[in-house]
Amino acid sequence: MVIFIHGLWLHATSWESWITFFGEHGYEAQAPGWPGDHATVEATRADPDGLAGHGIDDVVEHYAAIISALPERPILIGHSFGGMIAQKLLGMDLAAAAVAIDAAQIKGVLPVPLSALRSAFPVFKNPANAHRSVSLTAEQFRYAFGNAITEEESDALHAKWSIPAPGKPLFEAAAANFNPHSPAKVDTSNQNRGPLLLMTGGRDHTVPEAVTKSTLKQYRHSSAVTDFMEFPDRAHSLTIDSGWREIAEAALAWLKNQGL
């Protein structure tokens, strides 16, 4: 079983090509939404208040409950904040393995590049957004997600998949290193967890390569498998743009190498 976990500003159905791809390779796969997500992009956009106020712990508990109903621990594949959630669940021994793609920064990661701050500015510009959901304009989406693809493709992806996102997880991640009990903390020293693959796009504005490399260092005290893979010419849209299959094939090959 593979469970796909989306991040901020993308709907769960943005994984549909991945679900089909992994299904063709013998995996049962699903992509449950976050708390407050509706079944479709349109319905979620129509109810932005349903997403507001949900933080990292809410999302972790939501997916932990889904996992508890499964007959065995799943493989988790998460993008952006979904990658952070996947790491937290893996550290809690709730997953057989995890692939974290351009994962949001966890507690202990120090670099906060200017591009990441600019990507999150639509949320950070108003402290009240910690309790609201915030949408991205097509222009903001191009900077945060679509800077390595054409404007036309980026705008099409925004129109197809973008939804409002709760601001709370971004504020929680930003304050993580000042909060000893931060929900962005991951058990990186777990020796018995399943294998982890950290994937990064070298042109990502939202989660720059430096963030993922710093995340990798947080796992230095664990002997469990922690691998790193970089795609130098890809940005934050790498799971949904026209080059998604390259990323999916790399994730699949890594899982096969782990015997999963």
Disulfide bonds with the S-S distance in Angstrom:
none
